[in-house]
């Protein structure tokens, strides 16, 4: 009887372990890896997979905040990068909760002409950390109209009303010298090509532009 109970227990434990391992391997990147760094890899298939995961995490923030007709590249648009960083922090408050402070309420109109108010602020260095991580640019002059600055803190004037997750249909990459061009098609817009340009900086890919054609 004891052997039977032991055998049943062993089977149950083994089954749970197998199920957990399958689940972990299947959904290993479903959670947000906020400290994910996009390294350049010579293996084309592996690099393509990494870039696809990277774009999946941030594309909705790009399209909520960018204006493709005004600037030649995203990295020329400092207002965009600040808005991107603010929305990134707002979307991932669990990581930045210890850095967010409550100051005076600030009323503003977001990029989609919605009136909002916030009393949450973040230090400017955190903004620069994010813009440097994704675009390789920091320490620029912040002149956004829809933010309030108190000492070294900037209001979390978020523009994203909801997460717009774009479903990637296909992705192809092309390398030219120190640039990687990523051609993406989305399921809901197969007639349009989205071209992401990454610059290789010390073996790390930094996003420099997104074109829509």
PASEBA-1860 file (N, C-alpha, C; in nm, 3 decimals):
! residues 213
1> XXXXXXXX> 0.083/-0.121/0.000/0.000/0.000/0.000/0.087/0.126/0.000 ~ 0.191/0.124/0.085/0.280/0.239/0.093/0.354/0.259/-0.039 ~ 0.393/0.146/-0.101/0.463/0.156/-0.229/0.371/0.215/-0.336 ~ 0.243/0.177/-0.330/0.146/0.229/-0.427/0.128/0.380/-0.411 ~ 0.116/0.425/-0.286/0.100/0.569/-0.259/0.225/0.645/-0.303 ~ 0.342/0.586/-0.274/0.467/0.650/-0.314/0.477/0.662/-0.466 ~ 0.436/0.556/-0.536/0.442/0.555/-0.682/0.348/0.660/-0.741 ~ 0.226/0.669/-0.685/0.129/0.769/-0.733/0.182/0.910/-0.709
9> XXXXXXXX> 0.238/0.933/-0.590/0.294/1.065/-0.557/0.406/1.101/-0.652 ~ 0.492/1.004/-0.682/0.605/1.027/-0.772/0.556/1.062/-0.913 ~ 0.452/0.993/-0.958/0.396/1.019/-1.091/0.337/1.159/-1.099 ~ 0.264/1.199/-0.992/0.202/1.332/-0.989/0.309/1.442/-0.991 ~ 0.413/1.424/-0.908/0.520/1.525/-0.902/0.591/1.536/-1.036 ~ 0.618/1.421/-1.097/0.686/1.420/-1.227/0.601/1.488/-1.334 ~ 0.470/1.461/-1.331/0.379/1.521/-1.429/0.375/1.673/-1.414 ~ 0.368/1.719/-1.288/0.366/1.864/-1.263/0.495/1.928/-1.313
17> XXXXXXXX> 0.608/1.864/-1.290/0.737/1.917/-1.333/0.744/1.927/-1.486 ~ 0.693/1.824/-1.555/0.695/1.823/-1.702/0.607/1.933/-1.757 ~ 0.486/1.948/-1.699/0.393/2.052/-1.744/0.453/2.189/-1.723 ~ 0.514/2.212/-1.607/0.576/2.341/-1.577/0.690/2.372/-1.674 ~ 0.770/2.270/-1.707/0.882/2.290/-1.799/0.833/2.327/-1.938 ~ 0.726/2.261/-1.984/0.670/2.291/-2.115/0.614/2.432/-2.118 ~ 0.541/2.468/-2.011/0.483/2.603/-2.004/0.591/2.709/-2.002 ~ 0.697/2.685/-1.926/0.806/2.782/-1.915/0.875/2.803/-2.047
25> XXXXXXXX> 0.901/2.693/-2.119/0.971/2.704/-2.247/0.884/2.767/-2.354 ~ 0.752/2.742/-2.347/0.661/2.794/-2.447/0.638/2.941/-2.432 ~ 0.629/2.989/-2.308/0.595/3.129/-2.283/0.710/3.206/-2.218 ~ 0.831/3.167/-2.252/0.948/3.227/-2.186/0.957/3.376/-2.206 ~ 0.903/3.429/-2.315/0.916/3.573/-2.342/0.782/3.643/-2.334 ~ 0.679/3.578/-2.283/0.549/3.643/-2.274/0.547/3.754/-2.170 ~ 0.629/3.744/-2.068/0.636/3.851/-1.969/0.725/3.962/-2.022 ~ 0.713/4.080/-1.965/0.791/4.194/-2.012/0.930/4.192/-1.947
33> XXXXXXXX> 1.031/4.167/-2.028/1.167/4.171/-1.978/1.217/4.314/-1.992 ~ 1.192/4.396/-1.890/1.217/4.539/-1.900/1.363/4.574/-1.919 ~ 1.454/4.487/-1.880/1.597/4.517/-1.893/1.657/4.449/-2.015 ~ 1.573/4.409/-2.108/1.618/4.338/-2.227/1.703/4.431/-2.313 ~ 1.821/4.386/-2.350/1.910/4.461/-2.437/1.922/4.387/-2.569 ~ 1.908/4.460/-2.678/1.911/4.398/-2.811/2.054/4.395/-2.862 ~ 2.119/4.281/-2.846/2.256/4.265/-2.892/2.260/4.219/-3.038 ~ 2.361/4.266/-3.109/2.381/4.220/-3.247/2.434/4.077/-3.245
41> XXXXXXXX> 2.381/3.994/-3.335/2.426/3.856/-3.347/2.446/3.823/-3.495 ~ 2.551/3.749/-3.526/2.578/3.714/-3.664/2.481/3.608/-3.715 ~ 2.426/3.529/-3.626/2.326/3.429/-3.666/2.198/3.503/-3.710 ~ 2.168/3.500/-3.840/2.058/3.579/-3.896/1.922/3.536/-3.837 ~ 1.900/3.408/-3.822/1.773/3.360/-3.769/1.754/3.402/-3.624 ~ 1.858/3.391/-3.544/1.849/3.429/-3.403/1.832/3.579/-3.389 ~ 1.903/3.658/-3.471/1.892/3.803/-3.466/1.751/3.847/-3.505 ~ 1.695/3.785/-3.608/1.560/3.818/-3.651/1.459/3.790/-3.540
49> XXXXXXXX> 1.474/3.677/-3.473/1.384/3.644/-3.362/1.394/3.742/-3.248 ~ 1.516/3.782/-3.213/1.535/3.879/-3.105/1.473/4.014/-3.141 ~ 1.493/4.058/-3.265/1.438/4.186/-3.309/1.286/4.183/-3.307 ~ 1.228/4.073/-3.349/1.081/4.061/-3.348/1.026/4.075/-3.207 ~ 1.089/4.010/-3.110/1.046/4.021/-2.970/1.062/4.164/-2.920 ~ 1.171/4.227/-2.959/1.201/4.363/-2.917/1.096/4.460/-2.970 ~ 1.066/4.449/-3.099/0.966/4.537/-3.161/0.829/4.514/-3.101 ~ 0.794/4.390/-3.074/0.664/4.357/-3.017/0.640/4.430/-2.885
57> XXXXXXXX> 0.748/4.452/-2.810/0.735/4.516/-2.678/0.715/4.667/-2.686 ~ 0.756/4.731/-2.797/0.755/4.877/-2.799/0.682/4.940/-2.916 ~ 0.636/4.861/-3.014/0.580/4.923/-3.135/0.456/5.008/-3.107 ~ 0.372/4.966/-3.013/0.252/5.043/-2.985/0.286/5.178/-2.921 ~ 0.399/5.185/-2.848/0.443/5.312/-2.791/0.495/5.405/-2.900 ~ 0.559/5.348/-3.000/0.609/5.428/-3.111/0.493/5.491/-3.188 ~ 0.392/5.411/-3.220/0.284/5.460/-3.305/0.185/5.548/-3.230 ~ 0.186/5.544/-3.101/0.103/5.636/-3.023/0.168/5.774/-3.011
65> XXXXXXXX> 0.297/5.783/-3.037/0.369/5.907/-3.008/0.443/5.969/-3.126 ~ 0.453/5.899/-3.237/0.535/5.949/-3.346/0.453/6.019/-3.453 ~ 0.520/6.111/-3.522/0.464/6.176/-3.639/0.566/6.158/-3.751 ~ 0.535/6.070/-3.844/0.633/6.030/-3.943/0.656/6.135/-4.052 ~ 0.573/6.239/-4.056/0.582/6.334/-4.166/0.663/6.460/-4.133 ~ 0.698/6.480/-4.008/0.764/6.605/-3.969/0.916/6.593/-3.968 ~ 0.970/6.484/-3.913/1.113/6.470/-3.897/1.168/6.363/-3.990 ~ 1.294/6.379/-4.028/1.358/6.282/-4.115/1.380/6.149/-4.044
73> XXXXXXXX> 1.400/6.154/-3.914/1.418/6.031/-3.836/1.364/6.051/-3.696 ~ 1.337/5.941/-3.629/1.286/5.948/-3.492/1.385/6.015/-3.398 ~ 1.513/5.991/-3.420/1.614/6.043/-3.328/1.636/6.193/-3.345 ~ 1.575/6.253/-3.448/1.575/6.399/-3.459/1.462/6.462/-3.379 ~ 1.368/6.378/-3.337/1.247/6.426/-3.271/1.258/6.403/-3.120 ~ 1.313/6.501/-3.050/1.331/6.488/-2.905/1.198/6.481/-2.832 ~ 1.097/6.553/-2.881/0.965/6.548/-2.817/0.910/6.406/-2.820 ~ 0.927/6.339/-2.933/0.881/6.200/-2.943/0.949/6.113/-2.839
81> XXXXXXXX> 1.082/6.126/-2.827/1.156/6.040/-2.735/1.113/6.061/-2.591 ~ 1.084/6.185/-2.554/1.036/6.213/-2.419/0.898/6.150/-2.399 ~ 0.809/6.168/-2.496/0.675/6.108/-2.487/0.685/5.956/-2.479 ~ 0.774/5.897/-2.558/0.796/5.752/-2.557/0.839/5.707/-2.418 ~ 0.937/5.778/-2.360/0.988/5.741/-2.228/0.881/5.753/-2.121 ~ 0.801/5.859/-2.127/0.694/5.878/-2.028/0.591/5.765/-2.040 ~ 0.551/5.732/-2.162/0.454/5.625/-2.180/0.511/5.489/-2.141 ~ 0.640/5.472/-2.165/0.707/5.348/-2.125/0.703/5.331/-1.974
89> XXXXXXXX> 0.733/5.440/-1.902/0.729/5.436/-1.756/0.586/5.413/-1.707 ~ 0.491/5.481/-1.768/0.350/5.467/-1.727/0.300/5.325/-1.750 ~ 0.350/5.260/-1.855/0.308/5.123/-1.885/0.374/5.021/-1.794 ~ 0.488/5.059/-1.735/0.565/4.965/-1.652/0.591/5.023/-1.514 ~ 0.485/5.072/-1.450/0.500/5.138/-1.321/0.553/5.045/-1.212 ~ 0.534/4.916/-1.229/0.584/4.823/-1.128/0.735/4.832/-1.114 ~ 0.803/4.862/-1.225/0.949/4.874/-1.220/0.992/5.009/-1.162 ~ 0.916/5.115/-1.195/0.958/5.251/-1.160/0.886/5.308/-1.038
97> XXXXXXXX> 0.808/5.227/-0.970/0.726/5.276/-0.860/0.807/5.350/-0.755 ~ 0.927/5.302/-0.726/1.010/5.364/-0.622/1.067/5.499/-0.665 ~ 1.063/5.527/-0.795/1.119/5.653/-0.845/1.012/5.757/-0.872 ~ 0.886/5.717/-0.871/0.776/5.810/-0.897/0.743/5.887/-0.770 ~ 0.732/6.020/-0.782/0.696/6.104/-0.668/0.568/6.181/-0.699 ~ 0.496/6.220/-0.594/0.372/6.295/-0.610/0.398/6.442/-0.581 ~ 0.371/6.526/-0.682/0.390/6.670/-0.667/0.260/6.740/-0.709 ~ 0.268/6.864/-0.748/0.146/6.938/-0.779/0.076/6.882/-0.903
105> XXXXXXXX> -0.057/6.891/-0.901/-0.136/6.840/-1.013/-0.110/6.924/-1.138 ~ -0.102/6.857/-1.252/-0.076/6.925/-1.378/-0.180/6.882/-1.481 ~ -0.250/6.979/-1.537/-0.350/6.953/-1.641/-0.284/6.970/-1.778 ~ -0.313/6.879/-1.868/-0.252/6.886/-2.001/-0.344/6.819/-2.103 ~ -0.313/6.841/-2.230/-0.384/6.778/-2.341/-0.286/6.684/-2.411 ~ -0.322/6.558/-2.424/-0.229/6.463/-2.483/-0.226/6.476/-2.636 ~ -0.146/6.393/-2.699/-0.130/6.401/-2.844/-0.255/6.363/-2.922 ~ -0.351/6.305/-2.851/-0.477/6.265/-2.915/-0.591/6.358/-2.875
113> XXXXXXXX> -0.554/6.477/-2.822/-0.648/6.583/-2.788/-0.745/6.545/-2.676 ~ -0.696/6.466/-2.582/-0.774/6.433/-2.464/-0.720/6.515/-2.346 ~ -0.810/6.574/-2.268/-0.770/6.649/-2.150/-0.743/6.552/-2.034 ~ -0.628/6.571/-1.970/-0.589/6.481/-1.862/-0.527/6.560/-1.748 ~ -0.506/6.492/-1.636/-0.440/6.554/-1.522/-0.356/6.447/-1.452 ~ -0.239/6.488/-1.402/-0.152/6.396/-1.329/-0.078/6.470/-1.220 ~ -0.050/6.400/-1.112/0.037/6.455/-1.008/0.158/6.365/-0.987 ~ 0.181/6.273/-1.081/0.295/6.182/-1.074/0.411/6.240/-1.155
121> XXXXXXXX> 0.530/6.234/-1.095/0.650/6.289/-1.159/0.764/6.188/-1.149 ~ 0.860/6.202/-1.240/0.977/6.115/-1.242/1.100/6.202/-1.267 ~ 1.214/6.161/-1.214/1.334/6.244/-1.234/1.380/6.236/-1.380 ~ 1.439/6.343/-1.429/1.477/6.354/-1.569/1.581/6.249/-1.608 ~ 1.669/6.213/-1.516/1.772/6.114/-1.548/1.710/5.980/-1.589 ~ 1.596/5.947/-1.531/1.528/5.822/-1.568/1.475/5.831/-1.711 ~ 1.428/5.949/-1.750/1.386/5.971/-1.889/1.504/5.947/-1.983 ~ 1.619/6.007/-1.949/1.737/5.992/-2.033/1.788/5.847/-2.036
129> XXXXXXXX> 1.772/5.775/-1.927/1.812/5.633/-1.925/1.736/5.555/-2.032 ~ 1.607/5.584/-2.044/1.523/5.512/-2.140/1.554/5.555/-2.283 ~ 1.567/5.686/-2.307/1.597/5.731/-2.443/1.735/5.682/-2.488 ~ 1.827/5.674/-2.395/1.960/5.623/-2.430/1.956/5.474/-2.458 ~ 1.878/5.402/-2.380/1.868/5.257/-2.398/1.812/5.221/-2.534 ~ 1.705/5.288/-2.576/1.638/5.252/-2.700/1.690/5.326/-2.822 ~ 1.733/5.452/-2.804/1.770/5.534/-2.920/1.915/5.581/-2.918 ~ 1.986/5.558/-2.808/2.125/5.599/-2.800/2.144/5.748/-2.786
137> XXXXXXXX> 2.043/5.819/-2.732/2.048/5.964/-2.718/2.005/6.004/-2.577 ~ 2.076/6.099/-2.517/2.041/6.146/-2.383/2.091/6.289/-2.366 ~ 2.058/6.348/-2.252/2.106/6.482/-2.213/2.070/6.591/-2.314 ~ 1.957/6.576/-2.381/1.910/6.679/-2.473/1.814/6.773/-2.400 ~ 1.784/6.885/-2.461/1.696/6.984/-2.400/1.551/6.940/-2.418 ~ 1.475/6.935/-2.308/1.335/6.892/-2.311/1.244/7.014/-2.320 ~ 1.168/7.021/-2.430/1.083/7.138/-2.456/0.939/7.099/-2.485 ~ 0.898/6.981/-2.443/0.760/6.937/-2.471/0.657/7.031/-2.410
145> XXXXXXXX> 0.551/7.060/-2.486/0.445/7.149/-2.439/0.355/7.083/-2.335 ~ 0.344/6.952/-2.339/0.245/6.883/-2.256/0.303/6.827/-2.126 ~ 0.415/6.885/-2.080/0.474/6.837/-1.955/0.497/6.954/-1.860 ~ 0.515/6.921/-1.734/0.549/7.020/-1.632/0.678/6.976/-1.565 ~ 0.769/7.071/-1.539/0.895/7.038/-1.476/0.907/7.111/-1.344 ~ 0.940/7.038/-1.240/0.963/7.094/-1.107/1.100/7.046/-1.061 ~ 1.194/7.141/-1.054/1.333/7.106/-1.023/1.383/7.003/-1.125 ~ 1.420/6.886/-1.079/1.472/6.784/-1.172/1.365/6.679/-1.206
153> XXXXXXXX> 1.240/6.708/-1.174/1.133/6.612/-1.199/1.044/6.656/-1.315 ~ 0.995/6.559/-1.390/0.911/6.584/-1.506/0.779/6.508/-1.488 ~ 0.669/6.573/-1.524/0.538/6.511/-1.505/0.520/6.390/-1.596 ~ 0.454/6.288/-1.545/0.424/6.170/-1.626/0.298/6.196/-1.707 ~ 0.314/6.281/-1.807/0.201/6.321/-1.892/0.186/6.218/-2.004 ~ 0.120/6.109/-1.972/0.109/5.998/-2.066/0.018/6.031/-2.183 ~ 0.056/5.984/-2.301/-0.025/6.002/-2.421/-0.104/5.879/-2.461 ~ -0.058/5.763/-2.416/-0.121/5.638/-2.457/-0.244/5.611/-2.371
161> XXXXXXXX> -0.360/5.607/-2.436/-0.485/5.580/-2.365/-0.506/5.431/-2.343 ~ -0.460/5.351/-2.435/-0.470/5.206/-2.421/-0.359/5.143/-2.504 ~ -0.325/5.023/-2.472/-0.220/4.953/-2.545/-0.273/4.905/-2.680 ~ -0.202/4.941/-2.785/-0.239/4.897/-2.919/-0.135/4.795/-2.963 ~ -0.168/4.669/-2.948/-0.073/4.566/-2.984/-0.091/4.530/-3.131 ~ 0.014/4.553/-3.208/0.011/4.526/-3.351/0.064/4.385/-3.375 ~ -0.016/4.304/-3.442/0.022/4.165/-3.465/0.112/4.154/-3.588 ~ 0.235/4.112/-3.566/0.332/4.101/-3.675/0.299/3.981/-3.763
169> XXXXXXXX> 0.291/4.007/-3.895/0.265/3.901/-3.993/0.396/3.843/-4.047 ~ 0.489/3.932/-4.080/0.618/3.886/-4.132/0.726/3.987/-4.094 ~ 0.850/3.938/-4.088/0.963/4.024/-4.055/1.086/3.974/-4.128 ~ 1.157/4.066/-4.193/1.280/4.033/-4.265/1.384/4.140/-4.234 ~ 1.510/4.101/-4.231/1.615/4.197/-4.200/1.718/4.203/-4.312 ~ 1.781/4.320/-4.321/1.886/4.343/-4.420/1.994/4.427/-4.353 ~ 2.118/4.387/-4.370/2.230/4.457/-4.306/2.310/4.536/-4.409 ~ 2.343/4.661/-4.375/2.429/4.745/-4.458/2.525/4.819/-4.366
177> XXXXXXXX> 2.651/4.778/-4.369/2.755/4.837/-4.284/2.712/4.830/-4.137 ~ 2.695/4.946/-4.071/2.660/4.944/-3.929/2.511/4.962/-3.906 ~ 2.429/4.937/-4.008/2.285/4.951/-3.997/2.215/4.818/-4.022 ~ 2.104/4.800/-3.952/2.019/4.683/-3.974/1.879/4.735/-4.008 ~ 1.832/4.703/-4.127/1.698/4.743/-4.171/1.603/4.626/-4.148 ~ 1.493/4.656/-4.081/1.396/4.552/-4.046/1.264/4.585/-4.116 ~ 1.220/4.494/-4.203/1.098/4.514/-4.280/0.986/4.433/-4.216 ~ 0.884/4.505/-4.169/0.776/4.441/-4.093/0.643/4.466/-4.161
185> XXXXXXXX> 0.562/4.362/-4.167/0.423/4.374/-4.209/0.334/4.329/-4.093 ~ 0.225/4.403/-4.073/0.131/4.370/-3.966/0.005/4.309/-4.026 ~ -0.055/4.218/-3.952/-0.172/4.145/-4.001/-0.285/4.239/-4.040 ~ -0.304/4.343/-3.961/-0.415/4.435/-3.988/-0.383/4.540/-4.093 ~ -0.262/4.534/-4.154/-0.224/4.634/-4.254/-0.119/4.574/-4.348 ~ -0.159/4.472/-4.423/-0.064/4.399/-4.505/-0.014/4.479/-4.625 ~ -0.084/4.585/-4.662/-0.044/4.666/-4.777/0.066/4.768/-4.744 ~ 0.099/4.779/-4.616/0.196/4.880/-4.572/0.323/4.812/-4.521
193> XXXXXXXX> 0.437/4.868/-4.560/0.565/4.822/-4.508/0.613/4.916/-4.398 ~ 0.650/4.861/-4.285/0.707/4.936/-4.175/0.855/4.901/-4.170 ~ 0.938/5.002/-4.188/1.083/4.978/-4.194/1.149/5.038/-4.070 ~ 1.199/4.951/-3.984/1.271/4.992/-3.864/1.421/4.992/-3.898 ~ 1.488/5.102/-3.866/1.632/5.111/-3.888/1.703/5.111/-3.753 ~ 1.792/5.014/-3.735/1.873/5.006/-3.613/2.018/5.035/-3.648 ~ 2.083/5.108/-3.559/2.225/5.133/-3.573/2.301/5.047/-3.473 ~ 2.406/4.982/-3.520/2.486/4.896/-3.433/2.586/4.983/-3.358
201> XXXXXXXX> 2.573/4.988/-3.228/2.656/5.073/-3.143/2.720/4.985/-3.035 ~ 2.851/4.957/-3.051/2.921/4.870/-2.956/2.850/4.737/-2.939 ~ 2.810/4.679/-3.051/2.745/4.548/-3.057/2.603/4.548/-3.000 ~ 2.547/4.667/-2.979/2.408/4.680/-2.932/2.330/4.756/-3.038 ~ 2.208/4.711/-3.066/2.124/4.776/-3.165/2.042/4.887/-3.100 ~ 2.052/5.007/-3.158/1.974/5.123/-3.113/1.881/5.164/-3.226 ~ 1.755/5.189/-3.194/1.657/5.227/-3.295/1.680/5.372/-3.335 ~ 1.699/5.396/-3.466/1.724/5.532/-3.514/1.609/5.587/-3.597
209> XXXXX> 1.526/5.500/-3.656/1.418/5.552/-3.738/1.314/5.444/-3.766 ~ 1.194/5.491/-3.798/1.086/5.403/-3.846/1.019/5.474/-3.963 ~ 1.011/5.405/-4.076/0.946/5.459/-4.195/0.822/5.377/-4.226 ~ 0.724/5.444/-4.283/0.601/5.378/-4.324/0.585/5.399/-4.474 ~ 0.577/5.289/-4.549/0.566/5.298/-4.694/0.453/5.210/-4.747
END
